[in-house]
Amino acid sequence: MMRDVSITTPDGTTWPLKSSWYVKFRDIKTENGFWKRLGSTYTATHDNVSYCRSMAYRLGICHLGLDELQFYTLSKEANTNIARLMMTAGSLGIPITAVGNYSLVRRLEKRAPSERQRLLRKVTVMTPDDPEGSDWAKYLACQKAALPEVLAIDPKRDGPRINLLAGGQKRAESRLMEIAYRNQRNARSNRDVQITLADLEAAYESREFQFDREDIEEITRRILLNETKEDDLSCPIQLPETQLQQFKRRAEQERDSRVAHKELEDALTAEDKRHLEGAFNTPRKPQATANVRSINSKRPKKQTLADLAKNSAIFSESV
Protein backbone atom coordinates (compact mmCIF):
# COMPACT_ATOMS: atom_id res chain seq x y z
CA MET A 1 0.00 0.00 0.00
CA MET A 2 1.25 3.46 -0.89
CA ARG A 3 1.90 5.81 2.03
CA ASP A 4 2.20 9.55 2.52
CA VAL A 5 5.76 10.92 2.48
CA SER A 6 7.45 14.30 2.34
CA ILE A 7 10.39 15.85 0.52
CA THR A 8 12.66 18.73 1.49
CA THR A 9 13.84 21.18 -1.17
CA PRO A 10 17.35 22.77 -1.11
CA ASP A 11 15.96 25.91 0.54
CA GLY A 12 14.85 23.82 3.55
CA THR A 13 11.13 23.79 2.78
CA THR A 14 9.34 20.52 3.57
CA TRP A 15 6.61 19.52 1.12
CA PRO A 16 4.14 16.79 2.17
CA LEU A 17 3.20 14.27 -0.51
CA LYS A 18 0.03 12.17 -0.54
CA SER A 19 -0.42 9.05 -2.61
CA SER A 20 -4.14 9.37 -3.29
CA TRP A 21 -7.50 10.77 -2.24
CA TYR A 22 -10.22 8.43 -0.99
CA VAL A 23 -13.81 9.57 -0.39
CA LYS A 24 -16.61 7.38 0.97
CA PHE A 25 -20.07 8.71 0.16
CA ARG A 26 -22.05 6.97 2.88
CA ASP A 27 -22.52 10.27 4.77
CA ILE A 28 -22.00 12.79 1.93
CA LYS A 29 -25.20 14.19 0.42
CA THR A 30 -24.07 17.41 -1.30
CA GLU A 31 -21.45 18.35 -3.84
CA ASN A 32 -19.82 20.85 -1.47
CA GLY A 33 -19.56 18.07 1.09
CA PHE A 34 -17.48 16.13 -1.42
CA TRP A 35 -15.15 19.07 -2.09
CA LYS A 36 -14.68 19.66 1.64
CA ARG A 37 -13.37 16.09 1.94
CA LEU A 38 -10.68 17.07 -0.55
CA GLY A 39 -9.79 20.20 1.43
CA SER A 40 -11.66 22.86 -0.56
CA THR A 41 -14.02 25.30 1.17
CA TYR A 42 -15.30 27.24 -1.86
CA THR A 43 -18.98 27.26 -2.84
CA ALA A 44 -18.66 27.63 -6.62
CA THR A 45 -17.88 24.46 -8.58
CA HIS A 46 -15.23 26.02 -10.80
CA ASP A 47 -13.38 27.38 -7.73
CA ASN A 48 -13.43 23.95 -6.08
CA VAL A 49 -12.13 22.30 -9.24
CA SER A 50 -9.35 24.86 -9.64
CA TYR A 51 -8.26 24.57 -6.00
CA CYS A 52 -8.32 20.76 -5.91
CA ARG A 53 -6.49 20.50 -9.24
CA SER A 54 -3.69 22.69 -7.84
CA MET A 55 -3.56 20.73 -4.59
CA ALA A 56 -3.42 17.42 -6.46
CA TYR A 57 -0.42 18.69 -8.45
CA ARG A 58 1.24 20.10 -5.34
CA LEU A 59 0.74 16.98 -3.16
CA GLY A 60 1.51 14.45 -5.87
CA ILE A 61 -1.99 12.91 -5.88
CA CYS A 62 -2.06 10.15 -8.49
CA HIS A 63 -5.50 8.64 -7.88
CA LEU A 64 -8.99 9.54 -6.62
CA GLY A 65 -11.22 6.81 -5.20
CA LEU A 66 -14.98 7.36 -4.92
CA ASP A 67 -16.49 4.57 -2.79
CA GLU A 68 -20.16 3.66 -2.20
CA LEU A 69 -21.21 6.32 -4.66
CA GLN A 70 -24.80 5.01 -4.73
CA PHE A 71 -25.35 6.63 -1.31
CA TYR A 72 -24.66 10.12 -2.69
CA THR A 73 -28.36 10.40 -3.40
CA LEU A 74 -30.89 7.75 -2.40
CA SER A 75 -33.59 8.86 -4.82
CA LYS A 76 -33.97 6.47 -7.76
CA GLU A 77 -34.78 9.36 -10.10
CA ALA A 78 -31.97 11.71 -9.00
CA ASN A 79 -29.43 10.55 -11.58
CA THR A 80 -28.39 14.05 -12.61
CA ASN A 81 -26.52 14.82 -9.38
CA ILE A 82 -24.41 11.65 -9.55
CA ALA A 83 -23.61 12.08 -13.23
CA ARG A 84 -22.69 15.75 -12.74
CA LEU A 85 -20.44 14.94 -9.78
CA MET A 86 -18.61 12.21 -11.68
CA MET A 87 -18.14 14.42 -14.74
CA THR A 88 -16.87 17.31 -12.59
CA ALA A 89 -14.48 15.07 -10.63
CA GLY A 90 -13.12 13.83 -13.95
CA SER A 91 -12.04 17.38 -14.79
CA LEU A 92 -9.42 17.25 -12.01
CA GLY A 93 -7.10 15.51 -14.44
CA ILE A 94 -6.19 12.47 -12.31
CA PRO A 95 -7.30 8.82 -12.68
CA ILE A 96 -10.57 8.08 -10.90
CA THR A 97 -12.12 4.84 -9.68
CA ALA A 98 -15.82 5.02 -8.82
CA VAL A 99 -17.21 2.09 -6.82
CA GLY A 100 -20.93 1.38 -6.53
CA ASN A 101 -23.51 -1.38 -6.63
CA TYR A 102 -25.64 -2.52 -9.55
CA SER A 103 -28.30 0.12 -8.87
CA LEU A 104 -25.74 2.87 -9.54
CA VAL A 105 -24.93 1.38 -12.95
CA ARG A 106 -28.63 1.13 -13.84
CA ARG A 107 -29.15 4.79 -12.94
CA LEU A 108 -26.19 5.85 -15.08
CA GLU A 109 -27.54 3.76 -17.96
CA LYS A 110 -30.54 6.10 -18.08
CA ARG A 111 -28.36 9.13 -18.81
CA ALA A 112 -27.85 10.61 -22.26
CA PRO A 113 -25.60 8.64 -24.68
CA SER A 114 -22.83 11.26 -24.45
CA GLU A 115 -22.66 10.80 -20.67
CA ARG A 116 -23.00 7.01 -20.77
CA GLN A 117 -20.05 6.78 -23.14
CA ARG A 118 -17.87 8.63 -20.65
CA LEU A 119 -19.14 7.32 -17.31
CA LEU A 120 -19.58 3.67 -18.33
CA ARG A 121 -16.69 3.46 -20.76
CA LYS A 122 -14.63 1.05 -18.67
CA VAL A 123 -16.67 -0.96 -16.18
CA THR A 124 -15.11 -3.67 -14.02
CA VAL A 125 -17.49 -6.15 -12.41
CA MET A 126 -16.36 -7.60 -9.09
CA THR A 127 -17.45 -11.24 -9.04
CA PRO A 128 -17.38 -13.75 -6.14
CA ASP A 129 -14.31 -15.91 -5.61
CA ASP A 130 -14.24 -19.35 -7.17
CA PRO A 131 -15.49 -21.80 -4.47
CA GLU A 132 -12.61 -24.17 -5.26
CA GLY A 133 -10.06 -21.46 -6.02
CA SER A 134 -6.99 -20.54 -4.02
CA ASP A 135 -8.21 -17.00 -3.24
CA TRP A 136 -11.22 -18.27 -1.29
CA ALA A 137 -9.14 -20.89 0.53
CA LYS A 138 -6.59 -18.21 1.50
CA TYR A 139 -9.39 -15.96 2.73
CA LEU A 140 -10.66 -18.68 5.07
CA ALA A 141 -7.10 -19.52 6.10
CA CYS A 142 -6.59 -15.90 7.20
CA GLN A 143 -9.78 -16.06 9.25
CA LYS A 144 -8.65 -19.30 10.87
CA ALA A 145 -5.21 -17.80 11.62
CA ALA A 146 -6.96 -14.90 13.39
CA LEU A 147 -9.23 -17.27 15.36
CA PRO A 148 -7.27 -20.54 15.62
CA GLU A 149 -9.10 -21.75 18.73
CA VAL A 150 -12.56 -20.90 17.41
CA LEU A 151 -12.70 -21.92 13.75
CA ALA A 152 -12.57 -25.71 13.51
CA ILE A 153 -12.76 -25.78 9.71
CA ASP A 154 -10.47 -26.88 6.91
CA PRO A 155 -10.17 -24.04 4.34
CA LYS A 156 -9.55 -26.43 1.45
CA ARG A 157 -11.96 -29.22 2.37
CA ASP A 158 -14.79 -27.10 3.77
CA GLY A 159 -14.16 -24.00 1.65
CA PRO A 160 -16.39 -24.88 -1.35
CA ARG A 161 -19.33 -25.71 0.90
CA ILE A 162 -18.93 -22.51 2.94
CA ASN A 163 -18.78 -20.54 -0.30
CA LEU A 164 -22.09 -22.02 -1.42
CA LEU A 165 -23.71 -21.25 1.94
CA ALA A 166 -22.60 -17.62 1.69
CA GLY A 167 -23.41 -17.27 -2.00
CA GLY A 168 -19.77 -16.33 -2.58
CA GLN A 169 -20.26 -13.11 -0.57
CA LYS A 170 -17.69 -12.34 2.09
CA ARG A 171 -20.15 -10.17 3.98
CA ALA A 172 -22.65 -13.05 4.14
CA GLU A 173 -19.87 -15.45 5.16
CA SER A 174 -18.92 -13.17 8.06
CA ARG A 175 -22.58 -13.04 9.03
CA LEU A 176 -22.71 -16.86 9.08
CA MET A 177 -19.65 -16.94 11.33
CA GLU A 178 -21.21 -14.39 13.68
CA ILE A 179 -24.49 -16.31 13.96
CA ALA A 180 -22.75 -19.67 14.43
CA TYR A 181 -20.49 -18.25 17.14
CA ARG A 182 -23.37 -16.63 19.00
CA ASN A 183 -25.43 -19.83 18.86
CA GLN A 184 -22.57 -21.91 20.23
CA ARG A 185 -21.72 -19.33 22.88
CA ASN A 186 -25.32 -19.28 24.13
CA ALA A 187 -25.47 -23.09 24.15
CA ARG A 188 -22.43 -23.59 26.36
CA SER A 189 -21.76 -22.82 29.99
CA ASN A 190 -18.02 -22.37 29.46
CA ARG A 191 -16.17 -19.98 27.20
CA ASP A 192 -14.60 -22.62 24.95
CA VAL A 193 -16.41 -22.25 21.63
CA GLN A 194 -15.54 -23.93 18.34
CA ILE A 195 -17.31 -23.39 15.02
CA THR A 196 -17.55 -26.34 12.65
CA LEU A 197 -19.07 -26.75 9.20
CA ALA A 198 -22.17 -28.24 10.82
CA ASP A 199 -22.54 -25.05 12.88
CA LEU A 200 -22.42 -22.96 9.71
CA GLU A 201 -25.04 -25.23 8.13
CA ALA A 202 -27.31 -24.58 11.11
CA ALA A 203 -26.61 -20.83 10.92
CA TYR A 204 -27.67 -20.82 7.26
CA GLU A 205 -31.11 -22.15 8.24
CA SER A 206 -31.46 -19.75 11.18
CA ARG A 207 -33.94 -16.91 11.47
CA GLU A 208 -31.11 -14.38 11.72
CA PHE A 209 -29.85 -15.35 8.27
CA GLN A 210 -33.30 -15.31 6.65
CA PHE A 211 -32.89 -12.27 4.38
CA ASP A 212 -29.40 -13.26 3.25
CA ARG A 213 -30.64 -16.79 2.56
CA GLU A 214 -33.59 -15.50 0.53
CA ASP A 215 -31.29 -13.32 -1.60
CA ILE A 216 -28.84 -16.18 -2.19
CA GLU A 217 -31.59 -18.57 -3.23
CA GLU A 218 -33.23 -15.92 -5.44
CA ILE A 219 -29.93 -15.31 -7.24
CA THR A 220 -29.61 -19.07 -7.77
CA ARG A 221 -33.12 -19.25 -9.20
CA ARG A 222 -32.48 -16.40 -11.62
CA ILE A 223 -29.23 -17.89 -12.87
CA LEU A 224 -30.82 -21.27 -13.53
CA LEU A 225 -33.79 -19.67 -15.34
CA ASN A 226 -31.68 -17.05 -17.18
CA GLU A 227 -33.85 -14.37 -15.58
CA THR A 228 -32.86 -10.80 -14.74
CA LYS A 229 -34.54 -7.94 -12.92
CA GLU A 230 -33.65 -4.30 -12.37
CA ASP A 231 -32.36 -4.61 -8.83
CA ASP A 232 -29.11 -5.26 -6.97
CA LEU A 233 -29.41 -9.05 -7.37
CA SER A 234 -28.99 -9.03 -11.16
CA CYS A 235 -25.85 -7.75 -12.87
CA PRO A 236 -26.65 -5.11 -15.53
CA ILE A 237 -23.30 -5.65 -17.31
CA GLN A 238 -22.93 -8.49 -19.78
CA LEU A 239 -20.42 -11.01 -18.42
CA PRO A 240 -18.13 -13.34 -20.40
CA GLU A 241 -19.66 -16.69 -21.29
CA THR A 242 -17.06 -18.55 -19.22
CA GLN A 243 -18.09 -16.68 -16.08
CA LEU A 244 -21.77 -17.26 -16.79
CA GLN A 245 -21.18 -21.00 -17.07
CA GLN A 246 -19.19 -20.96 -13.84
CA PHE A 247 -22.02 -19.19 -12.00
CA LYS A 248 -24.54 -21.62 -13.46
CA ARG A 249 -22.53 -24.62 -12.26
CA ARG A 250 -22.35 -23.10 -8.80
CA ALA A 251 -26.10 -22.41 -8.86
CA GLU A 252 -26.74 -26.03 -9.81
CA GLN A 253 -24.53 -27.21 -6.94
CA GLU A 254 -26.39 -24.96 -4.53
CA ARG A 255 -29.75 -26.21 -5.77
CA ASP A 256 -28.67 -29.86 -5.53
CA SER A 257 -27.37 -29.22 -2.01
CA ARG A 258 -30.72 -27.80 -0.88
CA VAL A 259 -32.58 -30.71 -2.50
CA ALA A 260 -30.35 -33.25 -0.73
CA HIS A 261 -30.81 -31.44 2.58
CA LYS A 262 -34.60 -31.37 2.09
CA GLU A 263 -34.69 -35.07 1.26
CA LEU A 264 -32.71 -35.86 4.41
CA GLU A 265 -35.00 -33.66 6.48
CA ASP A 266 -38.11 -35.35 5.10
CA ALA A 267 -36.66 -38.79 5.88
CA LEU A 268 -36.20 -37.97 9.57
CA THR A 269 -38.78 -38.85 12.17
CA ALA A 270 -40.09 -36.35 14.68
CA GLU A 271 -37.85 -37.87 17.34
CA ASP A 272 -34.82 -37.67 15.06
CA LYS A 273 -35.51 -33.99 14.39
CA ARG A 274 -35.69 -33.28 18.13
CA HIS A 275 -32.35 -35.00 18.59
CA LEU A 276 -30.87 -32.99 15.73
CA GLU A 277 -32.04 -29.72 17.26
CA GLY A 278 -30.60 -30.81 20.58
CA ALA A 279 -27.22 -31.51 18.97
CA PHE A 280 -26.91 -27.81 18.12
CA ASN A 281 -28.67 -26.23 21.09
CA THR A 282 -27.86 -28.40 24.13
CA PRO A 283 -24.76 -27.41 26.14
CA ARG A 284 -22.01 -29.97 26.00
CA LYS A 285 -21.19 -31.54 29.33
CA PRO A 286 -17.58 -32.11 30.38
CA GLN A 287 -16.39 -35.57 29.48
CA ALA A 288 -15.87 -38.00 32.34
CA THR A 289 -12.29 -38.85 33.16
CA ALA A 290 -13.04 -42.48 34.04
CA ASN A 291 -12.55 -45.19 31.42
CA VAL A 292 -15.89 -46.70 30.44
CA ARG A 293 -16.14 -50.00 28.60
CA SER A 294 -19.17 -51.06 26.62
CA ILE A 295 -21.06 -54.13 27.84
CA ASN A 296 -21.67 -55.25 24.27
CA SER A 297 -18.61 -54.18 22.33
CA LYS A 298 -19.67 -56.08 19.19
CA ARG A 299 -22.86 -54.10 18.81
CA PRO A 300 -22.45 -51.58 15.93
CA LYS A 301 -22.57 -47.92 16.85
CA LYS A 302 -25.85 -46.25 15.93
CA GLN A 303 -25.47 -43.15 13.78
CA THR A 304 -26.59 -39.92 15.37
CA LEU A 305 -28.43 -37.09 13.65
CA ALA A 306 -25.21 -35.09 13.66
CA ASP A 307 -23.58 -37.93 11.68
CA LEU A 308 -26.46 -37.87 9.18
CA ALA A 309 -26.13 -34.10 8.75
CA LYS A 310 -22.36 -34.45 8.26
CA ASN A 311 -22.85 -37.23 5.69
CA SER A 312 -25.39 -35.08 3.87
CA ALA A 313 -22.91 -32.20 3.64
CA ILE A 314 -20.24 -34.57 2.26
CA PHE A 315 -22.72 -35.94 -0.28
CA SER A 316 -23.69 -32.41 -1.37
CA GLU A 317 -20.04 -31.50 -2.01
CA SER A 318 -19.58 -34.54 -4.21
CA VAL A 319 -22.70 -33.88 -6.33
Secondary structure, 3 states (H helix, E strand, C coil): CCCCEEEECCCCCEEEECCCEEEEHHHCCCHHHHHHHCCCCCCCHHHHHHHHHHHHHHHCCCCEEEECHHHHCCCCCCHHHHHHHHHHHHCCCCCEEECCCHHHHHHHHCCCHHHHHHHCCCCCCCCCCCCCCHHHHHHHHHHHHHCCCCECCCHHHHHHHHHHHHCCCHHHHHHHHHHHHHHHHHCCCCCCCCECHHHHHHHHCCCCCHHHHHHHHHHHHHHHHCCCCCCCCCCCCCCCHHHHHHHHHHHHHHHHHHHHHHHHHHHCCHHHHHHHHHHHHCCCCCCCCCCCCCCCCCCCCCCCHHHHHHHHHHHHHHC
